[in-house]
Amino acid sequence: MTKEELPLHFIVIQMVCDNLSEQFIIMQTICDKRLN
């Protein structure tokens, strides 16, 4: 992997992680509403 590819790869990972964390928060919110 070249130095040019690395930043893009990192950005993709960040985007995926951010997306997963957002979905997790949404799931947590739904679960909280069901519990309450």
C-alpha positions as CSV (number, residue, x, y, z in Angstrom):
1,M,0.0,0.0,0.0
2,T,1.5,3.3,-1.1
3,K,1.4,6.5,1.0
4,E,-1.1,7.9,-1.5
5,E,-3.5,5.1,-0.9
6,L,-3.2,5.1,2.9
7,P,-5.1,8.4,3.6
8,L,-8.0,7.3,1.5
9,H,-8.1,3.9,3.2
10,F,-8.1,5.7,6.5
11,I,-10.9,8.0,5.5
12,V,-13.1,5.0,4.4
13,I,-12.5,3.3,7.7
14,Q,-13.4,6.5,9.5
15,M,-16.6,6.8,7.5
16,V,-17.6,3.2,8.2
17,C,-16.9,3.6,11.9
18,D,-18.9,6.8,12.1
19,N,-21.8,5.2,10.2
20,L,-21.7,2.2,12.6
21,S,-21.6,4.4,15.7
22,E,-24.6,6.4,14.4
23,Q,-26.6,3.2,13.7
24,F,-25.6,2.0,17.2
25,I,-26.9,5.2,18.8
26,I,-30.2,4.9,16.9
27,M,-30.5,1.3,18.0
28,Q,-29.8,2.3,21.6
29,T,-32.5,5.0,21.4
30,I,-35.0,2.6,20.0
31,C,-34.2,0.1,22.8
32,D,-34.5,2.8,25.4
33,K,-37.9,3.8,24.1
34,R,-39.1,0.2,24.2
35,L,-37.8,-0.2,27.8
36,N,-39.6,3.0,28.9
